[in-house]
């Protein structure tokens, strides 16, 4: 296949419509996985395709390091994307256009860009005969945009041996571009690195106020207090949502003195619904970062 420019490779991956429709339904993951596997094979690796059910494909490969005493590093990315309605886009979401110096399309940010970056690095290592110090386990997974039941979740349940000696993992969601300046005033871009896994925080919010009719002004409205508390909380904008380790939920930031935030304990948190119990019409899980994809 030969080495491709990273932006061309990213655009190529975008052209695989890998929409995750939720509730176990998806498109195109196998075609994308086979394409990634071909690039990995080209880079001298031996990729394995793993599927819990037909067409929900994951690709795993191992890059041998030069020091086998070091524990491997897991680098993982997902190949599925959230749905895109072409009528809401100024470019066809799966055309993979490169225009004005930018790659356009669903997945350009989340996260076929990283898939393309990884494949480009591997191609360059292969061409240069370079190897990393430690083994690197690569996982390109399905179903990240829903619940991972056909992807990462299933892989660690059923193919634990592929990852069990890995000491650390690198994935997505480190942070978004922060525009700053050097001491000399030159503009620079900073890319924060998140150092923990983002997760779900269940909160129980209690607000008190005075009951009343919607047609009458009520300055002691419990619902308003809850909305204000949520808008000062952890997940109301792409910026706030990025970098979970640096922007943790801060219940004390509530603007309402009569609203209390209570993180639910694991015991009291609602159980995570398996995809088998999801409603057929339930939309895929998405975090509020979707606004930036
Ligand atoms: Zn993602």
Boltz pocket constraint, residues with backbone or C-beta under 6 A from the ligand:
constraints:
  - pocket:
      binder: B
      contacts: [[A, 78], [A, 110], [A, 111], [A, 144], [A, 172]]
      max_distance: 6.0
